[in-house]
Amino acid sequence: MPHEHDANQFCQFISEMRNLEFFGLSGDSLQCLYQAGHLLPEFINLTHLELSTTRDLYSKYFETLLKSTPNLKVLVCYLGPLKMYDDMHLHFSAKERPLCLNQYLREVEIKSFFIIPNYGFDLIRYLLKHGAVLQKMSIHVSTTEMPENWSSSAREKLNKFSKCSKNCKIMLI
């Protein structure tokens, strides 16, 4: 885990790149952003964001990060190792939605998705529920089974999630 000083320095460094359009973050970088959340700049020009981390970090800063990317159009999430997900649930605030979810986020890709109870479903549920202009969600399954062979309960679960955008297509890959 990075020290607070390192986190502050990293956020200062990131602040100088706040005009980026494409950005990828993972591991310690995301931990630094979480630790120094009060220093997180607003990425006005960012339209494509790729995140790769453990699930516990998603639960801590995901909404904060989305709020700092108001014009985000494409979000790619690589879910972390399976062992990190045992009995964990993401909890998102119901206060105000990040602007990108209301107006700009059109495409989401979830990579390394496992069809087991609660693994990644809460992240998908949140994005479908709040993505007002979401057009496409691609879910890349980490299994040797083809999506058409998934258990019916997993597919039913995905189909039962409420979608804010009625035009959103869910693709199982």
C-alpha positions, 0 to 999 in steps of 0.5 A: 500500500502506498504511503500518503506522501506517495499518493499525494505526489502521484495525484499532483503528477496526474493533475498535470495530465488532466487533459488526457482523452484516454487513460488506463489505471491499475493497482497501486495507481488506483490505490494512490488516487483513493488515498488522496481522493481530495486531490483528484483532478477533474478530467474534462477531456477524458472519454476513454478509461480503463481500470484494472484492480481488485474488487475492494478498490472498486467499492471504495473509489469507483463513484469518485473516479466516475465523478472526476470524469464527467465526459467519459464515453467508454469504460473498460473494467478488468476485474481482479483475481477470483480469490479477492471476491469471496463474499464481497459486495460493492456498495454504491451511494444512491445520492447523485449520479456521476455526470458521465452516467447521466449524459455521456457513457455509451459503452462499457466492457467488463473483462475477466467476468466469472459466472459465479454468485455475486462475482462482478454482478454488482458492478454490472447492476450499478452501471445498467441501473444508472447509465442513462445513455448506455448503448452497449455493455460487453461482458467478456466471460473468463471460462471455457464455456460459451455464453450460451452454455451458462447456467440459466440462473446467471443469464436470468440474473443479468436479464432481470437487472433494471436498465436506465437506458432502454437502448442498451444491448448486453453482449456476452462474449 
